């Protein structure tokens, strides 16, 4: 059966690393890729909706192509953030699996130094407070 894997966790929790380890041959789709410009991360918050839409379109295209395992690698701190993916898996003939790393057993300060996109401490703290387990 084809599978969509949804990674969840705070920035720096190890989502991307875990996804690459567990599914080395699977395409990994991340909204963060939208903000990569010439090898540098350039986050522009006013484009976040467009970035998520583009990521979803790439995932749907992969499903249309019958890719056996597809990974979505976003923070997905609240259910509504990944529920759109869950709404299409059955129609596309996929099962889903959610891998929740939450904080990877790291403090907010450690997550701040570990994350690769420069997410500041205060943002990580807010994300932790709103995280739906």
NORZI-V226700 format. One record per pair of residues at least 24 apart in sequence whose ideal C-beta (glycine too) atoms are under 10 Angstrom apart, sorted by sequence separation. I is the first residue (numbers start at 1). J is the second residue. D is the distance in Angstrom with one decimal. If there is no record, write none. Layout:
i->I j->J d->D
i->I j->J d->D
//
This chain:
i->31 j->55 d->4.5
i->34 j->58 d->9.8
i->70 j->94 d->7.6
i->72 j->96 d->9.4
i->76 j->100 d->8.5
i->103 j->127 d->9.6
i->4 j->29 d->9.9
i->29 j->54 d->9.5
i->30 j->55 d->6.9
i->31 j->56 d->9.0
i->33 j->58 d->8.7
i->59 j->84 d->9.6
i->60 j->85 d->9.5
i->63 j->88 d->7.5
i->69 j->94 d->9.4
i->77 j->102 d->9.4
i->103 j->128 d->6.8
i->29 j->55 d->5.4
i->59 j->85 d->6.7
i->63 j->89 d->8.2
i->66 j->92 d->9.2
i->68 j->94 d->9.4
i->70 j->96 d->9.8
i->71 j->97 d->9.6
i->72 j->98 d->9.7
i->73 j->99 d->9.7
i->102 j->128 d->8.5
i->29 j->56 d->8.6
i->31 j->58 d->9.9
i->66 j->93 d->8.2
i->67 j->94 d->9.6
i->29 j->57 d->9.7
i->30 j->58 d->9.7
i->56 j->84 d->6.4
i->60 j->88 d->6.9
i->63 j->91 d->9.2
i->64 j->92 d->7.7
i->66 j->94 d->9.7
i->69 j->97 d->9.3
i->71 j->99 d->9.0
i->103 j->131 d->8.3
i->29 j->58 d->5.1
i->52 j->81 d->8.3
i->56 j->85 d->7.3
i->59 j->88 d->8.3
i->63 j->92 d->4.3
i->102 j->131 d->6.6
i->29 j->59 d->5.3
i->55 j->85 d->9.6
i->59 j->89 d->9.8
i->62 j->92 d->9.6
i->63 j->93 d->7.9
i->27 j->58 d->8.2
i->53 j->84 d->9.7
i->63 j->94 d->6.3
i->100 j->131 d->9.4
i->102 j->133 d->6.9
i->27 j->59 d->8.8
i->29 j->61 d->9.7
i->52 j->84 d->8.5
i->56 j->88 d->8.6
i->60 j->92 d->7.5
i->62 j->94 d->10.0
i->100 j->132 d->9.8
i->29 j->62 d->7.3
i->59 j->92 d->9.4
i->100 j->133 d->7.4
i->27 j->61 d->9.9
i->27 j->62 d->5.7
i->59 j->94 d->9.9
i->26 j->62 d->9.2
i->27 j->65 d->9.5
i->27 j->67 d->6.1
i->33 j->73 d->9.1
i->75 j->115 d->9.9
i->26 j->67 d->7.4
i->28 j->69 d->10.0
i->29 j->70 d->7.0
i->30 j->71 d->8.7
i->31 j->72 d->8.8
i->32 j->73 d->8.0
i->25 j->67 d->9.9
i->26 j->68 d->7.9
i->27 j->69 d->8.4
i->28 j->70 d->8.4
i->29 j->71 d->6.8
i->30 j->72 d->7.6
i->31 j->73 d->8.6
i->32 j->74 d->7.7
i->25 j->68 d->8.9
i->26 j->69 d->4.1
i->27 j->70 d->6.0
i->28 j->71 d->4.4
i->29 j->72 d->5.5
i->30 j->73 d->4.3
i->31 j->74 d->5.2
i->32 j->75 d->9.3
i->25 j->69 d->7.5
i->26 j->70 d->6.3
i->27 j->71 d->7.0
i->28 j->72 d->8.0
i->29 j->73 d->6.8
i->30 j->74 d->6.1
i->31 j->75 d->8.9
i->75 j->119 d->9.0
i->26 j->71 d->5.1
i->27 j->72 d->10.0
i->28 j->73 d->5.1
i->29 j->74 d->8.5
i->30 j->75 d->9.8
i->31 j->76 d->9.9
i->23 j->69 d->5.5
i->22 j->69 d->9.4
i->23 j->70 d->8.8
i->23 j->71 d->5.4
i->22 j->71 d->8.3
i->75 j->124 d->9.9
i->77 j->126 d->9.5
i->78 j->127 d->9.6
i->23 j->73 d->9.9
i->31 j->81 d->9.7
i->77 j->127 d->5.3
i->20 j->71 d->8.8
i->77 j->128 d->8.5
i->81 j->132 d->9.1
i->19 j->71 d->4.9
i->75 j->127 d->6.7
i->77 j->129 d->9.6
i->78 j->130 d->6.4
i->80 j->132 d->8.9
i->6 j->59 d->10.0
i->18 j->71 d->9.7
i->19 j->72 d->9.0
i->20 j->73 d->9.1
i->77 j->130 d->6.0
i->78 j->131 d->7.4
i->79 j->132 d->5.5
i->19 j->73 d->5.2
i->77 j->131 d->4.8
i->78 j->132 d->4.9
i->4 j->59 d->7.4
i->16 j->71 d->9.4
i->18 j->73 d->9.1
i->76 j->131 d->9.5
i->77 j->132 d->6.9
i->15 j->71 d->9.4
i->29 j->85 d->9.8
i->75 j->131 d->8.8
i->76 j->132 d->9.2
i->15 j->72 d->10.0
i->16 j->73 d->5.6
i->4 j->62 d->9.0
i->15 j->73 d->5.5
i->4 j->63 d->7.5
i->15 j->74 d->8.1
i->2 j->62 d->9.9
i->15 j->75 d->7.7
i->2 j->63 d->7.6
i->15 j->76 d->9.0
i->13 j->75 d->8.6
i->4 j->67 d->9.5
i->2 j->66 d->6.8
i->3 j->67 d->9.8
i->5 j->69 d->6.6
i->6 j->70 d->9.6
i->7 j->71 d->6.5
i->8 j->72 d->9.4
i->9 j->73 d->9.4
i->11 j->75 d->6.3
i->2 j->67 d->7.5
i->3 j->68 d->7.2
i->4 j->69 d->8.1
i->5 j->70 d->7.0
i->6 j->71 d->7.9
i->7 j->72 d->6.6
i->8 j->73 d->9.5
i->9 j->74 d->9.4
i->10 j->75 d->6.5
i->2 j->68 d->5.3
i->3 j->69 d->5.2
i->4 j->70 d->5.1
i->5 j->71 d->4.6
i->6 j->72 d->4.9
i->7 j->73 d->4.6
i->8 j->74 d->7.9
i->9 j->75 d->6.6
i->11 j->77 d->9.8
i->1 j->68 d->8.7
i->2 j->69 d->7.3
i->3 j->70 d->7.5
i->4 j->71 d->7.9
i->5 j->72 d->7.1
i->6 j->73 d->8.6
i->7 j->74 d->7.1
i->8 j->75 d->7.0
i->9 j->76 d->7.9
i->10 j->77 d->7.3
i->2 j->70 d->7.9
i->3 j->71 d->9.3
i->4 j->72 d->6.8
i->5 j->73 d->8.8
i->6 j->74 d->8.0
i->7 j->75 d->8.7
i->8 j->76 d->4.2
i->9 j->77 d->8.5
i->7 j->76 d->7.2
i->8 j->77 d->7.3
i->6 j->76 d->6.2
i->8 j->78 d->9.6
i->8 j->79 d->9.7
i->8 j->81 d->8.8
i->8 j->82 d->7.2
i->43 j->117 d->6.6
i->6 j->81 d->9.6
i->7 j->82 d->9.4
i->22 j->97 d->9.9
i->41 j->116 d->7.4
i->42 j->117 d->9.9
i->43 j->118 d->8.0
i->6 j->82 d->5.1
i->23 j->99 d->9.9
i->41 j->117 d->4.9
i->43 j->119 d->8.7
i->22 j->99 d->7.6
i->41 j->118 d->7.0
i->4 j->82 d->9.9
i->6 j->85 d->6.1
i->6 j->86 d->7.9
i->19 j->99 d->7.8
i->4 j->85 d->6.3
i->18 j->99 d->6.8
i->36 j->117 d->9.7
i->4 j->86 d->8.5
i->19 j->101 d->9.9
i->35 j->117 d->7.9
i->6 j->89 d->9.5
i->18 j->101 d->6.5
i->4 j->88 d->8.6
i->15 j->99 d->7.9
i->17 j->101 d->9.6
i->32 j->116 d->8.6
i->4 j->89 d->5.2
i->15 j->100 d->9.6
i->32 j->117 d->6.2
i->3 j->89 d->8.7
i->15 j->101 d->5.8
i->18 j->104 d->8.7
i->2 j->89 d->8.8
i->13 j->100 d->9.4
i->14 j->101 d->5.7
i->17 j->104 d->9.4
i->4 j->92 d->8.2
i->13 j->101 d->4.3
i->5 j->94 d->10.0
i->12 j->101 d->9.9
i->13 j->102 d->6.6
i->14 j->103 d->9.5
i->15 j->104 d->8.3
i->2 j->92 d->7.9
i->4 j->94 d->4.8
i->5 j->95 d->9.7
i->6 j->96 d->6.4
i->7 j->97 d->9.8
i->8 j->98 d->6.3
i->9 j->99 d->8.3
i->13 j->103 d->5.5
i->14 j->104 d->4.6
i->2 j->93 d->6.0
i->3 j->94 d->6.2
i->4 j->95 d->7.4
i->5 j->96 d->7.4
i->6 j->97 d->7.2
i->7 j->98 d->8.2
i->8 j->99 d->6.8
i->9 j->100 d->6.7
i->10 j->101 d->7.9
i->12 j->103 d->8.4
i->13 j->104 d->3.6
i->14 j->105 d->9.4
i->1 j->93 d->8.0
i->2 j->94 d->4.7
i->3 j->95 d->5.1
i->4 j->96 d->4.7
i->5 j->97 d->5.0
i->6 j->98 d->4.8
i->7 j->99 d->5.4
i->8 j->100 d->4.5
i->9 j->101 d->3.5
i->10 j->102 d->6.7
i->11 j->103 d->9.9
i->12 j->104 d->7.2
i->13 j->105 d->8.6
i->14 j->106 d->8.4
i->1 j->94 d->7.7
i->2 j->95 d->7.1
i->3 j->96 d->6.9
i->4 j->97 d->7.5
i->5 j->98 d->7.8
i->6 j->99 d->7.2
i->7 j->100 d->8.3
i->8 j->101 d->6.7
i->9 j->102 d->5.8
i->10 j->103 d->5.1
i->13 j->106 d->6.7
i->1 j->95 d->5.2
i->3 j->97 d->6.0
i->4 j->98 d->9.6
i->5 j->99 d->6.4
i->6 j->100 d->8.9
i->7 j->101 d->7.3
i->8 j->102 d->7.5
i->9 j->103 d->7.1
i->10 j->104 d->7.5
i->12 j->106 d->6.5
i->9 j->104 d->6.4
i->10 j->106 d->8.1
i->12 j->108 d->9.2
i->9 j->106 d->9.9
i->13 j->110 d->9.8
i->14 j->111 d->9.8
i->17 j->114 d->10.0
i->10 j->108 d->8.1
i->12 j->110 d->7.2
i->13 j->111 d->6.6
i->12 j->111 d->3.7
i->16 j->115 d->10.0
i->11 j->111 d->6.1
i->12 j->112 d->7.0
i->14 j->114 d->8.0
i->15 j->115 d->10.0
i->16 j->116 d->7.8
i->10 j->111 d->5.5
i->11 j->112 d->8.3
i->12 j->113 d->7.4
i->13 j->114 d->7.9
i->9 j->111 d->9.3
i->12 j->114 d->3.4
i->13 j->115 d->8.4
i->11 j->114 d->8.0
i->12 j->115 d->3.5
i->10 j->114 d->9.6
i->11 j->115 d->3.7
i->12 j->116 d->7.8
i->10 j->115 d->8.1
i->11 j->116 d->8.1
i->12 j->117 d->9.0
i->11 j->117 d->6.5
i->11 j->118 d->9.1
i->12 j->119 d->7.4
i->11 j->119 d->4.2
i->10 j->119 d->8.5
i->11 j->120 d->9.7
i->13 j->124 d->9.7
i->11 j->123 d->8.0
i->12 j->124 d->7.4
i->10 j->123 d->9.8
i->11 j->124 d->6.1
i->10 j->124 d->5.9
i->10 j->125 d->9.7
i->11 j->127 d->7.4
i->10 j->127 d->5.6
i->9 j->127 d->9.8
i->10 j->128 d->6.2
i->10 j->131 d->7.1
i->9 j->131 d->8.9
i->8 j->131 d->8.6
i->8 j->132 d->9.2
i->8 j->133 d->9.5
//
